[in-house]
Structure formats: structure tokens, C-alpha cells
Amino acid sequence: MAVVEVEGLTKVFRVPEREAGMRAATRGLFRRQWRDVRAVDGISFTIEPGEVVGFLGPNGAGKTTTLKMLSGLLYPSGGELRVLGYVPSRREREYLRRMTLVMGNRNQLQWDLPALDSFELNRAIYRLQREDFARTRDELIELLDVGDLVRKPVRQLSLGERMKVEVVGSLLHLPQVLYLDEPTIGLDVTMQKRIRAFVADYNARFGATVLLTSHYMADVEALCRRVLVIHHGRLLFDGDLAALTHRFAPHKTIEAVLADGETVRLSVPKEETSAATARLLAEHEVLDLTVEDPPIEDVIEQVFAAEAEVPA
């Protein structure tokens, strides 16, 4: 049985609209104009138990809106949605105990209190046994190296420091479903790697299902075999990360360092890679040679470009 089942999911926001200027502002007081913004436009997908799936797209594509509907923060305008057999918008206690939402650009801990106090509040909310809570809390604190940070008021922490303690607070109840929205934002490279390693370990240890959004493609490449690509609220691609590269970037990059110090970089069709490599080695004295797929960022740009070329 799939953990996440989404069919025709849609979210439409009704927003006020007016022209610039005092006259338009005055007119808007008596006759306000509205327009519909379709943030999510009939997307469908399923996620199986234990999958770690990347959810990719530019700003405004509908990723965060989708996560908010999955977590029950927003009510869908249309379509069907079930997670662990629950309808998220009903916000049933048992569902809330089994999932978590981590948003890199939102603060979920008490701003003026040390994180440890917020952790205690979470313990009470989720009705966790003190012994189990303390063991999980201390393990997470040690893993993310935040022993000093959790004793400071959250408002005194940098964005990167806050993200680390946010992750601890969000996982104290050991959720089965994780919605991670930019979880490594603001972190240095070392801590990004630590967060990735932690998510992979958590997934392996507890069989958790993870839906991850990130602008850091290293996060996606390290954690996700499957990706969903969304743009303008519509799902453009659902499949293996490798298949995404194969479909939208049919070239490989050959880079060779020659004996005279010159670096040669070639982009060739994948089916011609072997022949191009052999020719390069036959015609030049090569000190080093690498053959790589294009960066995933370039692949995603190709996806959006292909979508833009499709007639409306």
C-alpha cells in the first residue's frame, strides 16, 4: 500500500487585484477585483513506503503549497489526497503524530526560549514517554552537534544554527513521513553533508518515507533515486533521477588534461562517447580524462525549457 496517494490535486488561491494609483485604490474600496491563481494544477503521484523522493522546481512552482496540503496546513481546492490512509486536511491526531514538516525558511520553535524548552513542549504535545524522549533528544543533539546551541534563545541563532535545532525538534516523535522543505538552507558545506547523512540514516533505521525539496542539487543526488519535477503547478516528470538525465540531457561531457597543460572539454551525444574518447586518446597525449553526465541543475533547466516550448 502506498504511503502517499495524490490524484488530481489542485489548489487555487483567490487574490485581490487592482491597478496602480490613488483612483484605482479608491475604486477598490467599493468594488474589489479578484483573480484566481492556480498554484497546484491537477498533479498525481504515489510514494511507496521507505522511498526518498526529490521534489524539484523553481520558486513559485507549487512545491511548498503541495507540502502544506500533504501536511494538512492547507485544504485542497480539488482532487484526492491520502497519506498513511489519512486525509491530511482533517488533521487527525494519529496522522499528526506520524508525520513532520521541516521548512527551512520558517521558524517552528519558540523565538525567545532556548530550543530545549521547545523540545519539552513537543514532548507534552506528542505525549512522549520521558525516557524515550530523552534518549531520542540526546541522540539527535549529539548527531547534529548542537549541544551548545539548544541552550540559547532561538532568536540568537544564525539561520544555519536554527535549522539544526529545527531538525531536532521536528523528529523527537520519530515520524514515519518526513516533508523536508529546503532543510539545508543556510548551512555550510560540512553541515549540509551531515544533514544528508542523518536523513539517509533515519530513512534506513526507521523505514521513513521522505519527500524532499531543495535548491541544492547535491541534496537530491545524495538522497533520491526518484524525482518529481513541477513547474507552474503542473507535474512535468516523475521517474528515476538517472532517467531524467537520459531524457533531457542526451549528452556527456568529456574533459581531458593534455601533456602540454591544455584542458579540452567536449560535449558529445552519449552514443558517441566511446568513439570520441578513443579518438582523443589516439590523437593526443592525455594525462587525465573524465567522462560525466551534465550537472543535474542543467538537466532541470532543460526540463523547464522543454515545457515552455509546448504550445498552451
C-alpha positions, 0 to 999 in steps of 0.5 A: 500500500502506498504511503502517499496517494495524490490524484488530481490535486489542485489548489487555487488561491483567490487574490485581490487585484487592482491597478496602480494609483490613488483612483484605482485604490479608491475604486477598490474600496467599493468594488474589489477585483479578484483573480484566481491563481492556480498554484497546484494544477491537477498533479498525481503521484504515489510514494511507496513506503521507505522511498526518498523522493526529490521534489524539484522546481523553481520558486513559485512552482507549487512545491511548498503549497503541495507540502502544506496540503500533504501536511494538512496546513492547507485544504485542497481546492480539488482532487484526492489526497491520502497519506498513511490512509489519512486525509491530511486536511482533517488533521487527525491526531494519529496522522499528526503524530506520524508525520513532520514538516521541516521548512527551512525558511520558517521558524517552528520553535519558540523565538525567545526560549532556548530550543530545549524548552521547545523540545519539552513542549513537543514532548507534552504535545506528542505525549512522549514517554520521558525516557524515550524522549530523552534518549531520542533528544540526546541522540539527535543533539549529539548527531547534529552537534548542537549541544551548545546551541539548544541552550540559547534563545532561538532568536540568537541563532544564525539561520544555519544554527536554527535549522539544526535545532529545527531538525531536532525538534521536528523528529523527537516523535520519530515520524514515519513521513518526513516533508523536508522543505529546503532543510539545508538552507543556510548551512555550510558545506560540512553541515549540509553533508551531515544533514544528508547523512542523518536523513539517509540514516533515519530513512534506513533505521526507521523505514521513513518515507521522505519527500524532499525539496531543495535548491541544492542539487547535491541534496537530491543526488545524495538522497533520491533515486526518484524525482518529481519535477513541477513547474507552474503547478503542473507535474512535468516528470516523475521517474528515476533521477538517472532517467531524467538525465537520459531524457533531457540531457542526451549528452556527456561531457568529456574533459581531458588534461593534455601533456602540454597543460591544455584542458579540452572539454567536449560535449558529445551525444552519449552514443558517441562517447566511446568513439570520441574518447578513443579518438582523443586518446589516439590523437593526443597525449592525455594525462587525465580524462573524465567522462560525466553526465551534465550537472543535474541543475542543467538537466532541470533547466532543460526540463523547464525549457522543454515545457515552455516550448509546448504550445498552451 
